[in-house]
Amino acid sequence: MISITAESPTSPDGRILVDGSQIALLEVFPPEEIFTFSAEELATPDVTFLVAREAGQAIGCVAMVDCGDYAEVKRLYVPKEGRGKGLAKAMMATVEARARESGMTTIRLETGEALVSAVALYEALGFRRCGRFGDYADHPASLFMEKVL
């Protein structure tokens, strides 16, 4: 059975997942094209860090940043050994439910065209390409997406 619950990104399992996410991104992008949050930056009151577990093992994570009228998705990550179980979809459904419960009207994210599987997932979940938002600068490696709830 898989559970998805809010946990601390600075816990040992949280750090392993955040670090794994960073390593995976560095396999695709140079450091200057990665716009992620560290475990410490995710450990704030406006961030909900969700961990997926199976039989007690942490097998995925995603963070939801409360930006007022919208939520921003950060650090969606499933290690190779957890893939193929629908975890990313389940975690994104949890983010969507929490955003709705909080009265947010939109979910946004920044990703990159090079993350083909991630872009396909987001499109399948109803996300559409949009202009930059928040504090992001225009960058050729960035792809911005949103889903109106």
Secondary structure as UniProt FT lines:
FT   STRAND          2..6
FT   TURN            9..10
FT   HELIX           12..26
FT   TURN            27..28
FT   HELIX           31..33
FT   HELIX           39..42
FT   TURN            45..46
FT   STRAND          47..54
FT   TURN            55..56
FT   STRAND          57..66
FT   STRAND          70..77
FT   HELIX           80..82
FT   TURN            83..84
FT   HELIX           87..101
FT   TURN            102..103
FT   STRAND          106..111
FT   TURN            113..114
FT   HELIX           116..124
FT   TURN            125..126
FT   STRAND          128..130
FT   TURN            134..135
FT   TURN            140..141
FT   STRAND          143..148
//
